[in-house]
Amino acid sequence: MKQSKYLVLFFSFVYASMFYLMTMFMVFATATESAYAGQNIYANSKVGGYLGILVPIGPAHYRTIMNKFRRVKTVHIGKFYYQVGAIYNVPVVICIQPFGGEYTRALTAQVMVDHFNIKALLYPGTSGAHLPSKEMHIGDIIIGTKQVNFGDFYMSPKGRIHPDEFSGKSSLGDYQNFYLNPLLEKYTACAALSVRNNEELPMWINGKFLTKKPQIFYYGIQGTSTMWLADKAFMQKTDDVFHEVDEDGDWFSATVAKLANIPFIEVSTISDSVFEFSHNGVPPQGKHNRSASRITQDISDKIVLKIIKNYGYKLLKGKYDYPIGNPYPSYYYKTPTNPRGIINECKR
């Protein structure tokens, strides 16, 4: 009996030792794998840099992007926190601005460009419709082919709006308008088309307009200002001068990108329209779990993820100069939902 007892104790000790060794091996292997993955990301970033992703603070819903993000570390610079890691093995830096506004987002972009090897800035956002409801609906996707600052104007004593300074000569020079590189336009169009084909809008989101699929504005003029307009007459005044199809582009962050000579890609999805919904243009959430802003932010996030997945390394390695002047005829912007061949070579 005593011998059996010793045998039991011996084998218990051996089993416990083996279990400990196996556990330590698994922990070591996991740690090594994590470290190796981190080294891979940094090795890639040293060669090709990072893609910078600017995430708006509102709506406070970042799950779509963050679910695909593998964080390596957090870098604290001043009042900004930058998440460094990878999406689809493409090195990225993500910043969620500390408080709202285009100026703040531009500050986060500038700090990002100054402290990281950023090769392109990507901004997924939501925006307000500037076109009547027969032309534009909530859920529609806008590619920022042209960026304008429609809050930069002179208003005459009679209420007429003139772009930029009243002298008629812009002090902004080449920074008054920004145009997307045509090759990046194709990348973004293909990514938007892929997402659009798999997207179905809830029926309540457009009121009487029972639209199921978003339409894509391939040649979008995105207007940036710090105004939130619900006055249709004033909107018409600015549209007559700047021709923006939506409100809440990011001209300020585009300025940061152009100063650094790196691409800026913005995709916005329409989240509100005073032409469809009175008062502030926001669809009533009702009993639904998700608001229109969350649904539309998800669409923009999916498009940016698709850009990273399909073209991320091309963005890191390639050079995409800003066009000198408008790369497209003006009538392209008058019929912006016509792709005019740019999606012919998209992966099906």
N, C-alpha and C positions, 0 to 999 in steps of 0.2 A: 504494500500500500504506500509505504514511504517513498519507494522508488518511482511509482506511478505519479505521485505528487510532484517529485522533482522533474520528471519528464514533462508534465503539464506546464510547470513553471518555465522550463527551458524553452519549449516550443512557443510559449506565450511571449517570452523575451525575443526570440528570433522573429516572430511575426510582427511584433511592435517595432523592432529595429528595421525590418524590411519596409513596413508601412511608412516609417519616418523618412527613410532614404528615398522612397518613391515620391513622397510628398515634396521633399526638398528638391528632388530632380525636376518635378513638374513646375514648382515655383521658379526655379532657376531657368528652366526652358522658356517659361512664359515671359520672365523678365528679359531674357536674352532676345526673344522674339520682338518684344516691345521696343527694346533699345535698338535692335537692328532696323525695325520699321522706321523709328525716329531718324536713324542715321541715313536711311534711304531718302527720306523726305528732305533732310538737310543737304545731302549730296546733290539731289536734283535741284534744290533751290539755289545752290552755289553755281550750278551750271546755267540754269534757266530762270532763276528768280521765282517770284510768287505772283499769283493772281490776287488782286485785292477785291474783296466783296464788301460793299457798303450796304448795311442792313438798316432800313428805317426803324425808328423806335416804335412807330405805330403803323398798322396794328401790332400789338405786342404778341406776335405769333410767328415763331421762327422755326417751328418743328420741321417743316419740309426740308429746309436747308441743313439744319443741325443734325437731323437723323442720318444724313450722308457724310457728315463731317467727322473726321478722326483727329481729335485735338492732341497735339504734342506738348504745348505749353501755353501759358498766358503771359503776355508782356504788358506791364503797366507803364504807360508813358503819360505823365501829367494827370489829367482827368480822364484819360481814355484807356480802355482795356482792349487789347488785341489778342484774338485767339489764333494761334499759329498751328497749322496742321495740314491735312490733305482731304480732298474730295475726289473720289475715283483715282487715287494715287497722284493727283495733280496738286502740287504745293500751293496752298492758299493762306491768306491772312484775312480774318473776318473782324469787322468792328461794328458793333451795335452802338449807335450814337447815344451819348448820355442823356440828352434831352432833344426835343423836336426842333425842326427847322432846317432849311436848306443851308444856312450859314454854318450851323453846327456840323452838318454832314460834310461840308467842304473842309472844315477844320480837321475832322477825323481823317479825311482823305489826304490832306497835306502832311499831317504827322505820319501817316502810313507810308507815303511816298518818301519822306525824309529819312525814315528809320528802317525801311525794308527795301529789298531789291524788287520793287513792284514793276511788272511788265505790262499790266493792263488793269483797269478799274472796271468792275461790273456792278451795276446798280439795278436790282429788281424792286419795283415800287408799284404803288397804286396812284390813280389820278382821277380828276373830274372831267367830265365830257364838256367840250366846247362846241360840239356839233348837235343839231337838233335830233330828236329821237328817231326820226325816220332814217337817219344816216348812221347813228352811233348808239350802242346799247351798253349796259353794264355787263362786264365780262369780256368786252372787246379788247384786243391786244394791240398795243402801239409800240412800234419799233422807232426809236429815236434817231431817225435819219438826219434830222436837223434840230439843233438846240437853239432856242431863242430866249432871251430874258425880256418877257413882255411887261415886266414891272419897271423897266428902264425907259421912261418917256418924258416928254415935255407936253403939258396940257395948256393950250392957249386960253386966253380970257374967254373965248367963246366955247370952250370945251372940246376943241379938236385936239387929237393926239398926234404927236410927231415923235418918231422913234429917236431915242437917245437924246442928245443935247439940242437945245432950241436953235443953236447956230447952224444946224443941218449937217455938221461934220462930226462924225463919231470919234470920241476920244478912245474908244475900245479897239479900234483898228481891226486886226485879224481875229480878235477875240469877241467880236460882236455876235457872230453866229458860228456854230460848229457843225461840221458835216461828218457823217460816219464814213469811214473807208469802205468802198464798194465791196471788197472781199469780206469784210466783217459784216456788212449788210446781208450778204448771202448766208454766212454762218448763222446769223441771228434769225433770218427768215426761215431757214431749214429747221432750226431748233423750235421756233414758234409753231411752225406747221405740224411738226411731230407731236407737240403737246396739245395743240388745238384738236387734232384728229382723235385724241384719246380723252377729250374733256367733254363733259355734259353739264350744262348749267341747270341749277334747280329752277323750277317753273316760277317760283314766287319772286325771283330776283329782278325780273324786268316788268313786273306789273302786268299791264294789258298786252305787252309784247312778249309772246310766248316763244322766246328764242332759246334754243337748246345748245347751239354751238356758237362759240365766239367767232367773230370775224377778225381778220388781221389787217391792220393798217401798216402795210409794208413800207410806205414812204411817209412817215409821220413827222409832223413839225410839233415838237414838244415845247410847251411854254412854261417857263419858270418864273415865279414871283413869290413874294411872301404874303400875297393876298389870297383870301379864300372867297371867291366870287359866287354870289347867287343872284346878282343883278344882271338880267339878260341884256339890257340895253348897254351897260358898261362893257360886258363881255363882247358884244358886237363891235364896240369901238376899238377894243384892242385887237380883235380878230381881223378887222379891216386893215390894220397896219402890219401885224406880225404873223397873221394867218395860222395861229396855233390851233391844233385840233384837240388838245387836251391841256389840262392845268396841273402843275406839279411835276414838271420835268426837273432836271438837275443841272442847269447851266453852270452853277457855281462849282460843283465837283468836276464838271467837264473842263472848266477853266484850269483847275489843278492838274488834270490829266494832260491837257495840251501844253501847259507850261513845262511839264516834265517830258513832253514828247512821247507819251504812251497812249494807247487806245482807251477810249471810254465807250462802253456799251451800256445803254439803258433800255430796259424793257418795262413798260408800265401797262397795267390792266385797269380798265375803267371801273371804278368802285362807286361812283355817284354821278348823278345827272339832274340838274335843275329843270331840264327839259322833260324829264319823265316823272320826277317826284317833286312836288312843291316844297316850299320852305328851304331846306338845306340840300336837297337832292339825294339824300341817303335813303335807300329802301328800308322800310320797317322790318326789323328782324322777326317780330312776332314770336311764335312758339319754336322757331327754328334754333338749333344749337349753334349754328355758325352764322356770323354776320356777313354781309356782302363784302366788307373790307377784308375779312379773313379768307373768304373764298377766292377773291381776286388776287390777294397777295400770294396765295398758294400757286396760282397760275403763273405769275411772274417768277416766283422762286423755281418752279419746275423748268421754266425756259432757261434760266441761268444755269441750273444744274445740267440741262441737256447741252448747253454750250460748252460747259467745262468737260463733260464726258466725251463729246465728239471732237472738240476743237481746242481743248485746254493746252495741250503741248504745242500746238501750232501757235497759240497766242504767246506762249513762253518763248518760243524760238524765233518766230517771225518778226518782220518789221512792217508796220502798217501806218504809213504816213497819213496825216490829215490832208484831205483834198484841198487844193488851192481853189477856192470858189466852189460854187454849187456843182456837184458831179452829175446832176440829173436835170433834164429840162423842167421848167416850172410846172408844166401840165401833169407831170408825174404826181405832184403833191395835190393836184385837184381831183385826181382819181386814185387815192392812196391804197385802196383795197385791191387794185389790179397789180399782181406781182410782176408783170412784164418780163417773165422769163427767169427771174432770179431763183425760182424754186425748181427749175427743170432738172437740176443735177442733185437734188436732195435724195438722201437714202430713203427708200420706201420700206 
